[in-house]
Amino acid sequence: MLKKETYRHELKYQIHYADYLAVRQRLRQVMKPDGHAGADGRYVIRSIYFDNADDKALREKVNGVQKREKFRIRYYNDDFSYIRLEKKIKSSSLCIKVDAGLTEWEYSAVLSGKTDWMTEHSSGLVQELFCKMRSQQLRPRVMVSYVREPYVYPAGNVRVTFDSQVRSTLFHRSFLENQISDICVADEPGDIILEVKFDAFLPDIIQTLLQTEGIRQQAYSKYGACRRFG
């Protein structure tokens, strides 16, 4: 049973490039780059999202269902030595992420539809995905790719990220091709997705640094944006 205190607040903003430069400059005065980022302070994220033929996850997002979940497989910088299966549970502006490690073979097997091994996996999350692939007919639907620039602040366990170059694959079966074919989904060139995550509170100093004329919180979904194309 998930504990309520493990939920985190999650705020999203779709901002223009000029606002990104201004906000980033201010945040850098008090926040540090995430240690997992590369020398340029960024890394590439690729996430393969699961949904069914009725688009259950997509429809729940569009219809504003208060409590919903999505399964995805995520890896970084095209490095298959660290692959995570994740379930993200969203309740209004609160979210929680549960994850489990996958080997490259397990990753390929899931995407190829070879799932019998999942019933014996040591992770309950992998077993849960297997059950929902059977009961809800969940299948890989789209790959979402983007570049992330993350910053952290210890008080409140704050994490601020700037996501750019959001791209979507067109629909295909396995997502196992060596060459990834995708398209940009940004409404305008240079648009950035600003995300702010924190535990019980957002420190006043971070709130102040984030305040910029014209920036408004919104319910933005990279998955939803990418599903417009297949």
C-alpha positions in Angstrom: 0.0 0.0 0.0 1.5 3.4 -1.0 1.8 5.9 1.8 0.3 9.3 1.3 3.5 11.0 2.4 5.4 9.6 -0.6 3.4 11.7 -3.0 5.0 14.8 -4.4 3.6 18.1 -5.8 4.1 18.5 -9.5 3.6 21.9 -11.3 4.0 22.3 -15.1 4.5 25.4 -17.3 4.9 25.7 -21.0 7.2 28.7 -21.6 8.9 30.5 -24.4 12.7 30.4 -24.9 13.2 33.9 -23.7 11.4 33.1 -20.4 13.5 30.0 -20.0 16.7 32.0 -20.2 15.4 34.5 -17.6 14.1 31.9 -15.2 17.2 29.7 -15.5 19.5 32.6 -14.8 17.7 33.4 -11.6 17.4 29.8 -10.4 21.2 29.2 -11.0 21.8 31.6 -8.1 20.4 29.2 -5.6 19.9 25.8 -7.2 22.6 23.3 -8.3 22.6 21.2 -11.5 21.6 17.6 -11.0 24.7 15.5 -10.6 23.4 12.9 -13.1 23.5 15.5 -15.9 26.3 15.6 -18.5 29.0 18.2 -18.8 26.5 20.5 -20.5 24.0 20.1 -17.7 21.6 18.0 -19.8 20.7 14.5 -20.7 18.3 12.8 -23.2 15.3 10.9 -22.0 13.4 8.4 -24.0 10.1 7.0 -22.6 7.9 4.3 -24.1 4.4 4.7 -22.9 1.8 2.0 -22.6 -1.9 2.3 -23.4 -4.7 0.1 -24.8 -6.7 0.1 -27.9 -9.3 2.3 -26.2 -6.7 4.9 -25.2 -7.5 4.5 -21.5 -4.5 6.5 -20.3 -4.9 9.2 -22.9 -8.7 9.6 -22.3 -8.3 9.8 -18.6 -5.8 12.6 -19.1 -8.0 14.5 -21.6 -11.1 14.0 -19.4 -9.4 15.3 -16.3 -9.8 12.1 -14.2 -8.5 13.0 -10.8 -6.6 9.8 -10.0 -4.9 8.0 -12.9 -1.9 6.0 -13.7 0.5 5.4 -16.6 3.1 2.8 -17.3 6.3 3.6 -19.2 9.8 2.2 -19.8 12.5 4.9 -19.6 16.2 5.1 -20.4 18.8 7.9 -20.7 21.3 9.0 -23.3 20.5 5.8 -25.4 22.3 3.8 -22.7 20.7 0.4 -22.2 22.7 -0.4 -19.1 20.1 1.5 -17.0 16.5 0.9 -18.0 13.6 1.5 -15.7 10.0 0.4 -15.7 7.9 3.1 -14.1 4.3 3.5 -13.0 3.3 7.2 -12.5 0.2 7.7 -10.4 -1.3 11.2 -10.6 -3.9 12.6 -8.2 -4.7 16.3 -9.0 -1.3 18.1 -8.6 0.2 15.3 -6.6 2.1 12.4 -8.1 4.1 9.4 -7.1 6.5 7.3 -9.2 7.1 3.6 -8.5 9.9 2.0 -10.5 11.8 -1.3 -11.1 15.0 -2.1 -13.1 14.9 -4.0 -16.4 17.8 -5.7 -18.2 18.2 -5.0 -21.9 16.9 -8.5 -22.6 13.8 -7.9 -20.5 13.2 -4.5 -22.2 13.4 -6.1 -25.6 11.2 -9.0 -24.6 8.4 -6.7 -23.3 8.4 -4.7 -26.4 8.4 -7.8 -28.6 5.4 -9.2 -26.8 7.3 -12.0 -25.0 5.8 -11.6 -21.5 5.6 -15.1 -19.8 8.8 -14.4 -17.9 7.2 -11.5 -16.1 5.1 -13.6 -13.8 8.3 -14.9 -12.1 10.1 -11.5 -11.9 11.3 -10.4 -8.5 9.6 -7.0 -8.9 5.9 -6.7 -8.1 5.7 -3.8 -10.5 6.8 -6.0 -13.4 4.2 -8.6 -12.4 1.6 -5.8 -12.2 2.4 -4.7 -15.7 2.0 -8.3 -16.9 -1.4 -8.5 -15.3 -2.6 -5.3 -16.8 -1.2 -6.2 -20.2 -3.5 -9.2 -20.0 -6.5 -7.6 -18.2 -6.5 -4.1 -19.8 -4.6 -5.0 -23.0 -1.9 -2.5 -22.4 0.7 -2.3 -25.2 3.5 0.1 -26.1 1.9 3.0 -27.9 4.4 5.8 -28.4 8.0 6.8 -27.6 8.5 10.3 -26.2 11.9 11.8 -26.4 13.3 15.1 -25.1 16.3 16.9 -23.6 16.2 17.6 -19.9 18.1 20.2 -18.0 17.6 19.6 -14.2 18.3 21.6 -11.1 17.9 20.6 -7.4 17.4 22.4 -4.1 17.6 20.4 -0.8 15.0 22.3 1.2 11.7 20.8 0.3 13.4 18.3 -2.0 12.8 20.6 -4.9 13.6 19.6 -8.4 13.2 22.0 -11.3 13.6 20.8 -14.9 13.6 22.4 -18.3 12.5 20.0 -21.1 13.1 20.9 -24.7 13.1 19.3 -28.1 10.1 17.1 -27.3 9.7 14.6 -30.1 7.3 11.7 -30.8 7.6 8.5 -32.8 4.8 7.7 -35.2 3.0 4.5 -34.2 4.9 1.3 -34.8 5.1 -2.1 -33.2 8.2 -2.7 -31.2 10.3 0.5 -30.8 13.4 -1.7 -31.2 14.7 -0.2 -34.4 18.3 1.0 -34.3 17.3 4.2 -36.0 14.6 6.2 -34.3 12.2 8.1 -36.6 10.4 10.9 -34.8 8.9 14.3 -35.2 8.8 17.5 -33.2 5.6 18.1 -31.2 6.2 21.7 -29.9 3.5 24.2 -30.6 6.1 26.8 -31.4 9.9 26.3 -32.1 11.9 26.8 -28.9 9.1 26.1 -26.5 10.2 24.7 -23.2 8.3 22.6 -20.6 9.2 23.8 -17.1 8.4 21.3 -14.3 8.6 21.9 -10.6 8.5 19.0 -8.2 8.7 19.2 -4.4 7.6 17.4 -1.2 5.5 19.1 1.4 6.4 22.7 0.6 8.0 24.9 -2.1 10.4 27.3 -0.4 9.6 31.0 -0.8 12.9 31.8 -2.5 12.1 29.3 -5.3 8.6 30.6 -5.7 9.9 34.1 -6.0 12.5 33.1 -8.6 9.9 31.3 -10.7 7.6 34.3 -10.9 7.6 35.7 -14.4 5.0 37.8 -16.2 3.0 35.6 -18.6 3.9 32.2 -17.1 0.9 30.3 -15.9 0.6 26.8 -14.5 -1.1 24.4 -16.8 -1.9 20.7 -17.2 0.6 19.8 -19.8 1.3 16.2 -20.8 4.2 15.2 -23.0 2.4 11.9 -23.6 -0.8 13.7 -24.6 1.1 16.0 -26.9 2.9 13.1 -28.6 -0.3 11.0 -29.1 -1.6 13.7 -31.4 0.6 12.1 -34.1 -0.3 8.5 -33.7 
